[in-house]
Structures are given as C-alpha cells and as structure tokens.
Amino acid sequence: MLISHANVRILLVAAVCLLLPSTASAQRWDSAISTGHKGGSYFYIGKRLQTTMQIRHDVRIGVETSSGSIQNLARLADPSSDIGLALTQTDALSQFLKSNAKFADEFIVLGDAGKECVVLITGKNSGITGFSDLKKKAGGEISIDDPGSGASATFAYLQAMDPEFARTKPVYVDTIEALLQIKVAGKYTDLKAAMLVQRASTRSAPVKVLLENPNDYRLVPISEADVQNSRLPDGSVVYSFEKVNIGNTTGDAALDVNTICTRGLLLASKRKLERELRSKLSAVMLESSATVIGEDE
C-alpha cells in the first residue's frame, strides 16, 4: 500500500511528539517537597506552599506524593534526590535520627506543620479498653497502612520505648481492609486494632467507618502512664498527651478520647537549597504560615 507524502509528514510529527517529554514531565522546578498520600493533610500543605511561593516569589515548588514521613525523610537525606523540602512527624524524625545521626546537621526546620494524633480503633467487643490491654495481647497485631507512613514511625517509636509493646506485631495492610477483618473475623483473627496518625478532626475513610458503625467499633485511649516520652535535639518533647474529639463530632462523648499527639514539621535541606531560596521560604513561613499550614482541625 502506498503512503502519501501528507501521511508521511503526519507520521513523522507523531513520532517526534512521542520522543519529546510531556509538558508536565518537562516542567523544571526550583525545588520539590515530599508530602504524603494524595488528598491527605500533608499533600494539601504542599499544594498551598506551591501556590504561595509562586505568587509571592515566582518560585516553582514541585509537589511529590509519598507513603508518609519515613519516605519523606529518606528522600530529603538522599543526595541524589531532587527533594529539598519534606514534611514529617516529630516522632518519625526522632526515629530517623537514631540511625542517621549526621542528618541532624543537614536540615533546618522552616515551620510547624500542625498537630497529628494517634487514633486507635478496635472492635466493640474486643475486650480492649486501653492501650495497656494491647500490650498484654502477646502475639497480637495492629494494622498500619504503609511501612513508610507516619503511623509506622509512631508504632516503631512506641515499641522501642516499651519492651512489653514490642510483642505486638505491625501488619501492613489497608486500614479499611483491617477494619473489615476486625468486624467480621472477631476472635478468629490476631488483628486487634487499626492505627492511624492524623489531625484529630479529619474525617478520613477509616474515621468515617468508625462514625457510621458505632455498634462495631470503638476508640482505644492512650494515657500518660502508657507511653514513655523523649525529646528532640532542640529539647522539645516528642508527644503531648491530650483529650481530643475524633472526626469533628463535638457532643458525642464516645468520640472524645485521651491519646498522644505529635507535631508535624516542615524541613528544608541545607545542601540542596541555596541560601536565597531558603530565605524566601523562611519569609513565607513567617508571614503566611496559617495560610500554608492551615489551622489544626
């Protein structure tokens, strides 16, 4: 079959277009921030920082999704990574510095990224009424959504601080799937609870399940006697002990719970970001932190 000159030209243009990078992939950023799952609080902090830096300083910040705090820190510490900014929980940073001590001199804290609290959900008839009960369940399991998440860092921190809790195993499984197993399998599963770390009032998918099924699930409180606290290099404590309301359900006493909360931090790499860019980022965080971070929900 003969191909016309016009068709040849069309084919050539199409071939060249395939070889060229797309507009999105060709976009060059001044730096990039590693955030969290798309749709989560850290992701939206990254998007607001991106917008604010573009408007105020014509600086282009790329927003990268991730599995959470641990992956964010690994990217920031990796000299081959383009990530110059990262969001992390303070307990995740504390854990990371134990095995990466030199990293303490490689970043600066640009700002507070809000308060994140531990949400532990168990079955209504599990017999678990407090965190101490979970420690007694030798061989029991707690679900964590991802090994690179902030919840994973919190779990590892709690295990490191308490030998009794070290007997409890983390299971990396989707939290909704874990809640289904807790409801359906009951005593026939080793899965005793699901752990989240989030802003207390955020109605995440697991929290919606909790709210919509009060006869199947309840919250597990964590008291100050349950957890040993420690401090970061700057002297601040890793956890605060607070009574919070889960899912913005004021008036429902069943959703008021004592738990531990940790602060989120926005970090910047000293090596990857030039002084001028760090200065612009610092100015934005001083002048517009409420806009970028948003208030604790």
HELIX and SHEET records of a PDB file:
HELIX    1   1 HIS A    5  LEU A   19  1                                  15    
HELIX    2   2 THR A   23  ALA A   26  1                                   4    
HELIX    3   3 SER A   41  HIS A   57  1                                  17    
HELIX    4   4 SER A   69  ALA A   77  1                                   9    
HELIX    5   5 THR A   90  SER A   99  1                                  10    
HELIX    6   6 ALA A  101  ASP A  105  5                                   5    
HELIX    7   7 PHE A  131  LYS A  136  1                                   6    
HELIX    8   8 GLY A  150  MET A  161  1                                  12    
HELIX    9   9 PHE A  165  ARG A  167  5                                   3    
HELIX   10  10 THR A  175  VAL A  184  1                                  10    
HELIX   11  11 GLY A  186  TYR A  188  5                                   3    
HELIX   12  12 ALA A  205  GLU A  212  1                                   8    
HELIX   13  13 ALA A  253  LEU A  255  5                                   3    
HELIX   14  14 ARG A  275  ILE A  293  1                                  19    
SHEET    1   A 8 ILE A  61  GLU A  64  0                                        
SHEET    2   A 8 SER A  31  SER A  34  1                                        
SHEET    3   A 8 ILE A  83  GLN A  89  1                                        
SHEET    4   A 8 ASP A 256  SER A 269 -1                                        
SHEET    5   A 8 PHE A 107  GLY A 123 -1                                        
SHEET    6   A 8 LEU A 191  GLN A 198 -1                                        
SHEET    7   A 8 GLU A 141  ILE A 144  1                                        
SHEET    8   A 8 LYS A 169  TYR A 172  1                                        
SHEET    1   B 5 ILE A  61  GLU A  64  0                                        
SHEET    2   B 5 SER A  31  SER A  34  1                                        
SHEET    3   B 5 ILE A  83  GLN A  89  1                                        
SHEET    4   B 5 ASP A 256  SER A 269 -1                                        
SHEET    5   B 5 SER A 240  ASN A 245 -1                                        
SHEET    1   C 6 ILE A  61  GLU A  64  0                                        
SHEET    2   C 6 SER A  31  SER A  34  1                                        
SHEET    3   C 6 ILE A  83  GLN A  89  1                                        
SHEET    4   C 6 ASP A 256  SER A 269 -1                                        
SHEET    5   C 6 PHE A 107  GLY A 123 -1                                        
SHEET    6   C 6 TYR A 217  LEU A 219 -1                                        
END                                                                             
